[in-house]
Amino acid sequence: METKQLGSTGVTISAIGLGGMPMSLSGRPPESQAINVIHKALDLGVTLIDTADSYCQDESDKHHNERLICKALQQYQGDISQVTVATKGGLMRPNGSWTRNGNPDHLRQTIRVSFEALGGTKPIDVWQYHAPDPNYTIEEALAPAKEAVDEGLIRFVGVSNFSVEQIKQARDVVEIVSVQNQYNPWNRQPESDGVLEYCETEGLTFFPWSPLGGSRRVSKLEDIAVIAQLAKEKGVSVYQIVLAWLLAKSPCIVPIPGASKLSSIDDSLHASEVKLSEAEVRKIDQETSS
Ligand SMILES: NC(=O)c1ccc[n+]([C@@H]2O[C@H](COP(=O)([O-])OP(=O)(O)OC[C@H]3O[C@@H](n4cnc5c(N)ncnc54)[C@H](OP(=O)(O)O)[C@@H]3O)[C@@H](O)[C@H]2O)c1
């Protein structure tokens, strides 16, 4: 697996990470299957796992995904010293819905619980503010992360679902190493809203979320003719073509495909071996631009 640098930190991460979300929402796989998925990703060279306090079924199940990843890492027979786990806080799951909560008291508390859920023996590798809450300023909502860095609870901080202006505001509060926004063939906003260019210029890692369109759209990738055709020509899957396209778009991009099945992560991670020419990337751009 190729590697990249996390922001300008000097920390090395795999060029493709694992998205933990499908292993903890409703309809999630049995724990043994989820642990096998995480172990398979590690076997194939993944050193970046994305999670969140809110990857769970509802509020009573909060931090499920972090505990699962911690358990899988503890049970892994190989070397986990280079693995970076990037978690998030700032979303709530009342009755399984998704709501924002940028209340600094809540964020202080959830950072502590995430720290414990991820093992409680070393700082959280990366903590990301999940999505801006209009009820609190960016300065108010990022202050707990800054405090946690100073206390040694968090090593690096990232943001998610942020505009360029909001990223700049966050950087006035605490050093930011990564940005995580939606980016896939159906949503190419990072190309036009300036976020991708900003990350590239400023040396921040960009994690495209739902890189394959998310669980509801992933099966529709076959319907995008240029993607299906390139997959056929190269003898690879449509998922690998999409991930290779994202990797080709910018050196700062580290896609984090989600998986709950072994076959999904096994397939997705081989995308780092698929190379697209500039003309092929442009063809996908043309057919997926809205
Ligand atoms: N920051 C945010 O607001 C935000 C929002 C959404 C997601 N995320 C993060 O981004 C990650 C990825 O997003 P996502 O999980 O929503 O969507 P995704 O990665 O676009 O798609 C995941 C789905 O695609 C299927 N899949 C993946 N690779 C496949 C392959 N090679 N072949 C066949 N099926 C494949 C998986 O199926 P199986 O489950 O059957 O394996 C899974 O259900 C999440 O896990 C999470 O870490 C962040």
The ligand as an SDF file (V2000), in Angstrom:
LIG
                    3D

 48 52  0  0  0  0  0  0  0  0999 V2000
  -17.6540   13.2180    8.2290 N   0  0  0  0  0  0  0  0  0  0  0  0
  -18.8700   12.8620    7.8750 C   0  0  0  0  0  0  0  0  0  0  0  0
  -19.8370   13.6150    8.0010 O   0  0  0  0  0  0  0  0  0  0  0  0
  -19.0620   11.4890    7.3020 C   0  0  0  0  0  0  0  0  0  0  0  0
  -20.2830   11.1270    6.7180 C   0  0  0  0  0  0  0  0  0  0  0  0
  -20.3920    9.8450    6.1700 C   0  0  0  0  0  0  0  0  0  0  0  0
  -19.3180    8.9680    6.2260 C   0  0  0  0  0  0  0  0  0  0  0  0
  -18.1530    9.3400    6.8310 N   0  0  0  0  0  0  0  0  0  0  0  0
  -16.9590    8.4470    6.8680 C   0  0  0  0  0  0  0  0  0  0  0  0
  -16.6670    8.0490    5.5440 O   0  0  0  0  0  0  0  0  0  0  0  0
  -16.6040    6.6300    5.4790 C   0  0  0  0  0  0  0  0  0  0  0  0
  -17.0510    6.1500    4.1230 C   0  0  0  0  0  0  0  0  0  0  0  0
  -18.3580    6.5740    3.8480 O   0  0  0  0  0  0  0  0  0  0  0  0
  -19.5850    5.5330    3.7690 P   0  0  0  0  0  0  0  0  0  0  0  0
  -19.2600    4.3280    4.5610 O   0  0  0  0  0  0  0  0  0  0  0  0
  -20.7960    6.3220    4.0550 O   0  0  0  0  0  0  0  0  0  0  0  0
  -19.6970    5.2490    2.2230 O   0  0  0  0  0  0  0  0  0  0  0  0
  -18.7960    4.6160    1.0640 P   0  0  0  0  0  0  0  0  0  0  0  0
  -17.4430    4.3450    1.5370 O   0  0  0  0  0  0  0  0  0  0  0  0
  -19.0010    5.4860   -0.1110 O   0  0  0  0  0  0  0  0  0  0  0  0
  -19.5930    3.2710    0.7910 O   0  0  0  0  0  0  0  0  0  0  0  0
  -19.6280    2.2680    1.7740 C   0  0  0  0  0  0  0  0  0  0  0  0
  -20.5130    1.1580    1.2880 C   0  0  0  0  0  0  0  0  0  0  0  0
  -20.0460    0.6950    0.0610 O   0  0  0  0  0  0  0  0  0  0  0  0
  -19.8780   -0.6960    0.0810 C   0  0  0  0  0  0  0  0  0  0  0  0
  -18.5590   -0.9830   -0.5060 N   0  0  0  0  0  0  0  0  0  0  0  0
  -17.3850   -0.4030   -0.1820 C   0  0  0  0  0  0  0  0  0  0  0  0
  -16.3940   -0.8950   -0.9480 N   0  0  0  0  0  0  0  0  0  0  0  0
  -16.9600   -1.8070   -1.7560 C   0  0  0  0  0  0  0  0  0  0  0  0
  -16.4550   -2.6690   -2.7660 C   0  0  0  0  0  0  0  0  0  0  0  0
  -15.1640   -2.6230   -3.1010 N   0  0  0  0  0  0  0  0  0  0  0  0
  -17.3240   -3.4980   -3.3650 N   0  0  0  0  0  0  0  0  0  0  0  0
  -18.6250   -3.5130   -3.0600 C   0  0  0  0  0  0  0  0  0  0  0  0
  -19.1820   -2.7150   -2.1040 N   0  0  0  0  0  0  0  0  0  0  0  0
  -18.3540   -1.8780   -1.4710 C   0  0  0  0  0  0  0  0  0  0  0  0
  -19.8850   -1.1540    1.5190 C   0  0  0  0  0  0  0  0  0  0  0  0
  -20.6540   -2.3320    1.5540 O   0  0  0  0  0  0  0  0  0  0  0  0
  -20.6030   -3.4060    2.7490 P   0  0  0  0  0  0  0  0  0  0  0  0
  -21.0550   -2.6440    3.9610 O   0  0  0  0  0  0  0  0  0  0  0  0
  -21.5880   -4.4230    2.2960 O   0  0  0  0  0  0  0  0  0  0  0  0
  -19.2060   -3.9090    2.8860 O   0  0  0  0  0  0  0  0  0  0  0  0
  -20.5060    0.0190    2.2630 C   0  0  0  0  0  0  0  0  0  0  0  0
  -21.8310   -0.2400    2.6300 O   0  0  0  0  0  0  0  0  0  0  0  0
  -17.5290    6.1820    6.6180 C   0  0  0  0  0  0  0  0  0  0  0  0
  -17.3190    4.8420    6.9670 O   0  0  0  0  0  0  0  0  0  0  0  0
  -17.1620    7.1710    7.6770 C   0  0  0  0  0  0  0  0  0  0  0  0
  -15.9520    6.7560    8.2900 O   0  0  0  0  0  0  0  0  0  0  0  0
  -18.0080   10.5910    7.3580 C   0  0  0  0  0  0  0  0  0  0  0  0
  1  2  1  0
  2  3  2  0
  2  4  1  0
  4  5  1  0
  4 48  2  0
  5  6  2  0
  6  7  1  0
  7  8  2  0
  8  9  1  0
  8 48  1  0
  9 10  1  0
  9 46  1  0
 10 11  1  0
 11 12  1  0
 11 44  1  0
 12 13  1  0
 13 14  1  0
 14 15  2  0
 14 16  1  0
 14 17  1  0
 17 18  1  0
 18 19  2  0
 18 20  1  0
 18 21  1  0
 21 22  1  0
 22 23  1  0
 23 24  1  0
 23 42  1  0
 24 25  1  0
 25 26  1  0
 25 36  1  0
 26 27  1  0
 26 35  1  0
 27 28  2  0
 28 29  1  0
 29 30  1  0
 29 35  2  0
 30 31  1  0
 30 32  2  0
 32 33  1  0
 33 34  2  0
 34 35  1  0
 36 37  1  0
 36 42  1  0
 37 38  1  0
 38 39  2  0
 38 40  1  0
 38 41  1  0
 42 43  1  0
 44 45  1  0
 44 46  1  0
 46 47  1  0
M  CHG  2   8   1  16  -1
M  END
$$$$
